[in-house]
Amino acid sequence: MNKIVEMKKLAPSINRLRLEVPEITRKAEAGQFVVLRINEEGERIPMSITDLDPKDGILTIIFQEVGKSTAHLATFKKGDVLADVVGPLGIPTHIENFGTALCIGGGIGIAPVHFIAKALKQKGNKVISIIGARSKDLLILEDQMKKLSDELLISTDDGSYGHHGFVTDLLTNLLLDQSTGVGFVMAIGPVVMMRAVCRITQLYRIKTMVSLNPIMVDATGMCGACRVTVGGKTQFACVDGPDFDGHKVDFDELLKRQGMYLKQEKTAMERFNQKMGLHTTQN
């Protein structure tokens, strides 16, 4: 139980982790997440689900090394065992036949979008996907998204692959074509990306959901660390989400809360690098 069956680097600082957790894979649905703990001293790390194989009991997670805990997790290998894997947590994404569903993933957000796009396709939707990254070498799951999508559009910030620009450029061009008939949008990625997507889709009055990943501690709704404001009311991403109506989310507040512990995160990363004999530090 909690055994790692694969740890593979997909891109710089981006890894695919496959875990043997049959009890979780029997229950998990698109949009949900799990919480990992590396060892008895480790912090609780919330991770979105990328895919699962209930038959073999294998859960797939794609994560980015952004701090001490995820950098430590990346050092684990096939055959290693994690102290804890708790889940599935959160409310699954509401899946129905919307006709045409648009899935937008930015950076590491492509990973959970993959699972949701798969569920939407299985429900009979026409799936259009837009995925983007800072550069070609950081783009993940292109082939997998292509298989799930009736149409796949790609952008990179630096123009090294696909459209030179942002996913919102492609979104705007797509929605200008009224024949697309998009009835639902799911967007996951950096907060600034999700905010920009929602500003555009609001103009077209298209139902848009976003998956939020604020600071999270216990993931049971008790600590209140993951609180977000949605429609003027306080919600907890762990138990009320992680999906929320993107047109009602207070993204400005969310951005401020995400930056609260940057100094402490940087210090923890520097200490970890020193311990591992590395010279790079978290910016």
C-alpha positions as CSV (number, residue, x, y, z in Angstrom):
1,M,0.0,0.0,0.0
2,N,1.2,3.5,-0.9
3,K,3.9,1.9,-3.0
4,I,5.5,3.9,-5.8
5,V,5.3,1.9,-9.1
6,E,6.8,4.7,-11.2
7,M,8.6,8.1,-10.8
8,K,9.4,9.6,-14.2
9,K,10.6,13.1,-15.1
10,L,8.4,14.5,-17.9
11,A,10.0,18.0,-18.1
12,P,12.3,20.1,-16.1
13,S,11.1,20.0,-12.4
14,I,7.9,18.1,-13.5
15,N,7.4,14.5,-12.6
16,R,4.9,11.7,-13.0
17,L,4.2,9.7,-9.9
18,R,2.2,6.4,-10.1
19,L,1.1,4.9,-6.8
20,E,-0.4,1.6,-5.9
21,V,-3.5,2.7,-3.8
22,P,-6.4,0.3,-4.8
23,E,-8.9,1.6,-2.2
24,I,-8.6,5.2,-3.5
25,T,-8.7,4.3,-7.2
26,R,-12.0,2.4,-6.7
27,K,-13.7,5.6,-5.5
28,A,-11.9,8.6,-7.0
29,E,-13.6,10.7,-9.7
30,A,-12.4,13.5,-12.0
31,G,-11.7,16.7,-10.2
32,Q,-10.8,15.2,-6.8
33,F,-7.4,15.2,-5.1
34,V,-5.4,13.3,-2.6
35,V,-3.0,14.3,0.3
36,L,0.4,12.7,0.5
37,R,2.9,12.6,3.4
38,I,6.4,11.5,2.5
39,N,7.4,10.4,6.0
40,E,6.4,10.8,9.7
41,E,8.0,14.3,9.8
42,G,6.7,15.4,6.4
43,E,4.0,18.0,5.7
44,R,0.7,17.1,4.1
45,I,0.9,17.8,0.3
46,P,-2.4,18.1,-1.6
47,M,-2.1,16.7,-5.2
48,S,-4.6,16.7,-8.0
49,I,-5.4,13.4,-9.6
50,T,-4.2,13.1,-13.2
51,D,-5.6,9.6,-14.0
52,L,-6.4,6.3,-12.4
53,D,-6.5,2.6,-13.3
54,P,-9.1,1.0,-10.9
55,K,-8.4,-2.5,-12.3
56,D,-4.7,-2.4,-11.2
57,G,-5.3,0.0,-8.4
58,I,-2.8,2.6,-9.8
59,L,-3.2,6.3,-9.2
60,T,-1.4,8.8,-11.4
61,I,-0.2,12.2,-10.2
62,I,1.9,14.8,-12.1
63,F,3.5,17.3,-9.8
64,Q,6.0,20.2,-10.1
65,E,8.9,20.7,-7.8
66,V,8.0,24.2,-6.4
67,G,9.2,23.8,-2.8
68,K,11.0,21.7,-0.2
69,S,8.4,18.9,0.1
70,T,7.8,18.4,-3.7
71,A,11.6,18.5,-4.3
72,H,12.0,15.9,-1.6
73,L,9.2,13.8,-3.1
74,A,11.0,13.9,-6.5
75,T,14.0,12.0,-5.0
76,F,11.8,9.0,-4.3
77,K,12.1,6.0,-6.7
78,K,10.1,3.0,-7.8
79,G,9.6,0.6,-4.9
80,D,9.6,3.3,-2.3
81,V,6.6,3.6,0.0
82,L,5.0,6.9,1.2
83,A,3.9,7.3,4.8
84,D,0.4,8.4,3.9
85,V,-1.9,8.8,0.9
86,V,-5.4,10.1,1.9
87,G,-8.3,10.4,-0.5
88,P,-10.2,10.8,-2.6
89,L,-10.9,14.3,-1.2
90,G,-13.0,17.2,-2.5
91,I,-16.2,17.3,-4.5
92,P,-15.9,15.7,-8.0
93,T,-16.3,17.9,-11.0
94,H,-19.9,18.0,-12.2
95,I,-19.9,16.0,-15.5
96,E,-22.8,16.1,-17.9
97,N,-23.3,16.3,-21.6
98,F,-23.0,20.1,-22.3
99,G,-22.7,19.5,-26.0
100,T,-19.4,21.2,-26.5
101,A,-17.0,21.4,-23.5
102,L,-13.8,23.5,-23.5
103,C,-11.0,22.4,-21.3
104,I,-8.1,24.8,-20.6
105,G,-4.9,23.8,-18.9
106,G,-2.0,26.0,-18.1
107,G,1.4,24.6,-17.0
108,I,0.9,21.9,-14.4
109,G,-2.8,22.5,-14.6
110,I,-2.9,20.4,-17.7
111,A,-2.6,17.3,-15.4
112,P,-6.0,17.6,-13.6
113,V,-7.6,19.0,-16.8
114,H,-6.6,15.7,-18.5
115,F,-8.7,13.6,-16.1
116,I,-11.7,16.0,-16.4
117,A,-11.5,16.1,-20.2
118,K,-11.5,12.3,-20.2
119,A,-14.7,12.2,-18.1
120,L,-16.4,14.8,-20.3
121,K,-15.5,12.8,-23.4
122,Q,-16.9,9.7,-21.9
123,K,-20.2,11.5,-21.2
124,G,-20.6,12.2,-24.9
125,N,-19.3,15.8,-25.1
126,K,-17.4,17.3,-28.0
127,V,-14.2,18.3,-26.3
128,I,-12.1,21.2,-27.4
129,S,-8.8,21.6,-25.4
130,I,-6.4,24.5,-25.1
131,I,-3.2,23.8,-23.3
132,G,-0.2,26.1,-22.7
133,A,3.1,26.4,-21.0
134,R,6.0,28.9,-20.7
135,S,8.0,27.0,-23.3
136,K,7.9,23.8,-25.4
137,D,10.1,21.8,-22.9
138,L,7.5,22.5,-20.1
139,L,4.5,21.3,-22.1
140,I,3.1,18.1,-20.8
141,L,0.5,15.5,-21.9
142,E,0.2,16.7,-25.5
143,D,-0.4,13.3,-26.9
144,Q,-2.8,12.3,-24.2
145,M,-4.9,15.4,-24.6
146,K,-4.9,15.0,-28.4
147,K,-6.4,11.5,-28.0
148,L,-9.2,12.9,-25.7
149,S,-10.0,16.0,-27.7
150,D,-11.9,16.6,-30.9
151,E,-9.7,19.7,-31.3
152,L,-6.5,20.6,-29.5
153,L,-4.9,24.1,-29.5
154,I,-1.5,24.8,-28.0
155,S,0.3,28.0,-27.0
156,T,3.7,28.8,-25.4
157,D,4.6,32.1,-23.9
158,D,7.9,32.3,-25.7
159,G,6.6,31.0,-29.1
160,S,8.8,27.9,-29.1
161,Y,5.8,25.7,-30.0
162,G,2.3,26.4,-31.2
163,H,0.7,29.8,-30.8
164,H,3.1,32.5,-29.6
165,G,1.2,33.9,-26.7
166,F,-1.2,32.8,-24.0
167,V,-4.1,30.3,-23.8
168,T,-6.4,33.4,-23.5
169,D,-5.5,34.4,-27.1
170,L,-6.6,31.1,-28.4
171,L,-9.7,31.3,-26.2
172,T,-10.7,34.7,-27.6
173,N,-10.3,33.6,-31.2
174,L,-12.3,30.4,-30.5
175,L,-15.2,32.2,-28.9
176,L,-15.3,34.8,-31.7
177,D,-16.4,31.9,-33.9
178,Q,-20.0,31.5,-32.8
179,S,-20.3,28.2,-34.5
180,T,-18.2,26.5,-31.8
181,G,-21.2,26.5,-29.5
182,V,-19.2,26.1,-26.3
183,G,-21.6,25.3,-23.4
184,F,-19.1,24.7,-20.6
185,V,-15.5,25.7,-19.8
186,M,-13.2,24.1,-17.3
187,A,-10.0,26.0,-16.6
188,I,-7.1,25.0,-14.4
189,G,-3.7,26.6,-14.1
190,P,-2.0,29.7,-12.6
191,V,-4.4,32.0,-10.8
192,V,-3.7,34.9,-13.2
193,M,-4.5,32.6,-16.1
194,M,-7.8,31.4,-14.6
195,R,-8.8,35.0,-13.8
196,A,-8.1,36.1,-17.4
197,V,-10.1,33.1,-18.8
198,C,-13.0,33.9,-16.6
199,R,-13.0,37.6,-17.6
200,I,-13.4,36.5,-21.2
201,T,-16.0,33.8,-20.7
202,Q,-18.1,36.1,-18.6
203,L,-18.5,38.4,-21.6
204,Y,-20.0,35.4,-23.4
205,R,-22.0,34.2,-20.4
206,I,-20.5,30.7,-20.6
207,K,-20.6,28.6,-17.5
208,T,-16.9,28.4,-16.3
209,M,-15.5,26.4,-13.5
210,V,-12.0,26.7,-12.1
211,S,-10.1,24.4,-9.7
212,L,-8.4,26.2,-6.9
213,N,-5.3,25.2,-5.0
214,P,-4.9,27.7,-2.1
215,I,-2.7,26.9,0.9
216,M,-4.1,23.7,2.5
217,V,-3.2,22.0,5.8
218,D,-5.6,19.3,7.1
219,A,-7.8,19.1,3.9
220,T,-10.9,18.3,6.1
221,G,-12.3,21.7,6.5
222,M,-11.2,22.1,10.1
223,C,-8.1,24.4,9.8
224,G,-9.6,27.1,7.5
225,A,-6.2,27.6,5.7
226,C,-7.7,27.0,2.3
227,R,-10.5,29.5,2.6
228,V,-11.5,31.4,-0.5
229,T,-14.2,34.0,-1.2
230,V,-16.8,32.9,-3.8
231,G,-19.8,35.0,-4.5
232,G,-19.0,37.1,-1.4
233,K,-19.1,34.1,0.9
234,T,-16.2,32.2,2.5
235,Q,-15.7,28.7,1.2
236,F,-13.1,26.0,1.9
237,A,-11.4,24.6,-1.2
238,C,-10.8,21.2,0.5
239,V,-14.5,20.4,1.2
240,D,-16.5,22.9,-0.8
241,G,-14.3,22.6,-3.9
242,P,-11.8,22.4,-5.3
243,D,-14.1,23.4,-8.2
244,F,-15.8,26.8,-8.0
245,D,-17.8,29.1,-10.3
246,G,-15.0,31.1,-11.9
247,H,-17.2,34.1,-12.4
248,K,-17.7,34.4,-8.6
249,V,-14.2,33.8,-7.3
250,D,-12.3,36.7,-5.7
251,F,-9.0,36.1,-7.5
252,D,-7.3,39.2,-6.1
253,E,-7.7,37.9,-2.6
254,L,-6.6,34.4,-3.7
255,L,-3.4,35.9,-5.2
256,K,-2.6,37.7,-2.0
257,R,-3.1,34.6,0.2
258,Q,-0.9,32.5,-2.0
259,G,2.0,34.8,-1.5
260,M,1.8,34.9,2.3
261,Y,4.5,32.3,3.0
262,L,6.9,32.8,0.2
263,K,9.7,33.9,2.5
264,Q,9.3,30.8,4.7
265,E,9.0,28.5,1.6
266,K,12.3,30.0,0.2
267,T,14.1,29.4,3.5
268,A,12.9,25.8,3.6
269,M,14.0,25.1,0.1
270,E,17.4,26.6,0.7
271,R,17.9,24.4,3.7
272,F,16.8,21.3,1.8
273,N,19.2,22.1,-1.1
274,Q,22.1,22.5,1.4
275,K,21.2,19.1,3.0
276,M,21.1,17.5,-0.5
277,G,24.4,19.2,-1.5
278,L,22.7,21.3,-4.2
279,H,23.6,24.9,-5.0
280,T,20.3,26.1,-6.6
281,T,17.8,28.0,-4.5
282,Q,14.1,28.7,-4.9
283,N,13.4,32.0,-6.5
